[in-house]
């Protein structure tokens, strides 16, 4: 009888240890980002994080209202750069030649081809491309690998 009790105790201990290991594994997967797609605003957060750290141009903040798009753009390069065009989904939204010194931030306003929608409506722009000049090099393109995701204001 004592033998059966010890056998049951070992099984219970095994199950408790297994449960602790599974909880730790789930916490690690969550922290690493394995469940990042579960949050409602995760795509928007990922977009802001990505565009905020791109180089040479980073989009620190953005706002879309109707057909107007405002981009707070920073030059993360060591050299002076001149933005000549910003296109979104194949449509040029900003085409004024604007110089940025190293580390400088400016707001670029442009007009989209179609309206964003009512305030709070989500938007996704898949192809954001900066065309710029660096010294004697002209027409250099920076294409984002992640979309610009947000909500209309």
C-alpha positions as CSV (number, residue, x, y, z in Angstrom):
1,X,0.0,0.0,0.0
2,X,2.8,2.4,0.8
3,X,4.4,1.5,-2.5
4,X,1.3,2.6,-4.5
5,X,1.2,5.9,-2.6
6,X,4.8,6.7,-3.5
7,X,4.1,5.8,-7.2
8,X,1.1,8.2,-7.2
9,X,3.3,10.9,-5.6
10,X,5.9,10.6,-8.3
11,X,3.3,10.9,-11.0
12,X,1.9,14.0,-9.4
13,X,5.3,15.6,-9.0
14,X,6.0,14.8,-12.7
15,X,2.8,16.5,-13.7
16,X,3.5,19.6,-11.6
17,X,7.0,19.9,-13.0
18,X,5.6,19.5,-16.6
19,X,3.0,22.3,-15.9
20,X,5.7,24.6,-14.6
21,X,7.9,24.0,-17.7
22,X,4.9,24.6,-20.0
23,X,4.1,27.9,-18.3
24,X,7.7,29.1,-18.6
25,X,7.8,28.1,-22.3
26,X,4.6,30.1,-23.0
27,X,6.0,33.1,-21.2
28,X,9.3,32.9,-23.2
29,X,7.4,32.5,-26.5
30,X,5.2,35.5,-25.7
31,X,8.2,37.7,-24.8
32,X,10.1,36.7,-27.9
33,X,7.0,37.7,-30.0
34,X,5.6,34.4,-31.1
35,X,2.1,35.6,-30.2
36,X,2.5,39.2,-31.5
37,X,-0.2,38.7,-34.0
38,X,-2.9,38.1,-31.4
39,X,-3.3,41.8,-30.3
40,X,-5.7,44.0,-32.2
41,X,-3.3,46.8,-32.7
42,X,-0.2,44.7,-33.3
43,X,0.1,45.5,-37.0
44,X,-0.1,49.2,-36.3
45,X,2.5,48.9,-33.5
46,X,4.9,46.8,-35.7
47,X,4.5,49.4,-38.5
48,X,5.4,52.3,-36.2
49,X,8.3,50.4,-34.8
50,X,9.6,49.4,-38.2
51,X,9.2,52.8,-39.9
52,X,10.6,54.6,-36.8
53,X,13.9,52.9,-37.2
54,X,14.4,52.6,-41.0
55,X,17.4,54.2,-42.6
56,X,18.3,56.6,-44.2
57,X,14.8,58.0,-43.8
58,X,12.6,57.1,-40.8
59,X,8.9,58.0,-40.4
60,X,8.7,59.0,-36.7
61,X,5.0,59.8,-36.8
62,X,2.2,59.9,-39.5
63,X,-1.3,61.1,-39.8
64,X,-3.8,60.6,-42.6
65,X,-7.0,62.7,-42.8
66,X,-9.1,62.5,-45.9
67,X,-6.7,62.7,-48.8
68,X,-3.9,64.5,-46.8
69,X,-1.0,62.5,-45.5
70,X,1.4,64.1,-43.0
71,X,4.7,62.2,-42.4
72,X,7.2,63.3,-39.8
73,X,10.4,62.2,-41.5
74,X,13.9,62.1,-40.0
75,X,17.3,61.7,-41.8
76,X,19.2,58.9,-40.0
77,X,22.1,59.2,-42.4
78,X,25.4,61.0,-41.7
79,X,25.2,63.1,-44.9
80,X,22.8,65.7,-46.2
81,X,20.0,64.1,-48.2
82,X,17.4,65.6,-50.5
83,X,14.0,64.0,-50.7
84,X,12.6,64.4,-54.3
85,X,9.6,62.2,-54.1
86,X,7.5,60.0,-51.7
87,X,5.1,57.6,-53.3
88,X,2.5,55.4,-51.6
89,X,1.1,52.4,-53.4
90,X,2.5,53.7,-56.7
91,X,1.0,57.2,-56.4
92,X,3.3,60.2,-55.8
93,X,2.1,62.0,-52.7
94,X,5.0,64.4,-52.2
95,X,7.3,65.7,-54.9
96,X,8.9,68.9,-53.6
97,X,12.7,68.8,-53.3
98,X,13.4,69.0,-49.6
99,X,16.9,68.9,-48.0
100,X,17.6,67.2,-44.7
101,X,20.8,67.6,-42.7
102,X,22.0,64.7,-40.7
103,X,19.5,64.0,-37.9
104,X,17.1,66.6,-39.0
105,X,13.3,66.0,-38.8
106,X,10.7,67.6,-41.0
107,X,7.0,67.1,-41.7
108,X,6.2,66.3,-45.3
109,X,2.6,66.8,-46.3
110,X,1.2,65.2,-49.4
111,X,-2.1,64.3,-51.2
112,X,-3.2,60.7,-51.6
113,X,-5.0,59.4,-54.6
114,X,-8.0,58.2,-52.6
115,X,-9.5,59.4,-49.3
116,X,-8.7,57.6,-46.1
117,X,-12.3,57.3,-44.8
118,X,-14.0,58.3,-41.5
119,X,-12.0,59.0,-38.4
120,X,-10.9,55.7,-36.8
121,X,-11.1,53.7,-40.0
122,X,-8.0,51.5,-40.4
123,X,-5.7,52.0,-43.4
124,X,-2.8,50.0,-44.8
125,X,-0.4,51.4,-47.4
126,X,1.8,48.6,-48.7
127,X,4.4,50.3,-50.9
128,X,6.0,53.4,-49.4
129,X,9.0,54.6,-51.4
130,X,11.3,57.5,-50.8
131,X,13.3,58.8,-53.7
132,X,16.3,61.0,-52.7
133,X,19.6,62.4,-53.7
134,X,22.9,62.0,-51.8
135,X,25.7,64.2,-53.0
136,X,26.1,63.5,-56.8
137,X,24.0,60.4,-56.6
138,X,20.5,61.0,-57.8
139,X,17.3,59.0,-57.9
140,X,18.2,56.6,-55.0
141,X,15.1,54.7,-53.7
142,X,14.4,53.5,-50.2
143,X,11.5,51.0,-50.3
144,X,9.9,49.8,-47.1
145,X,9.5,46.1,-46.4
146,X,6.5,46.6,-44.1
147,X,3.3,48.5,-44.8
148,X,2.4,51.8,-43.2
149,X,-0.6,50.9,-40.9
150,X,-2.7,53.2,-38.9
151,X,-6.2,54.8,-38.4
152,X,-7.7,57.7,-40.2
153,X,-8.0,60.9,-38.2
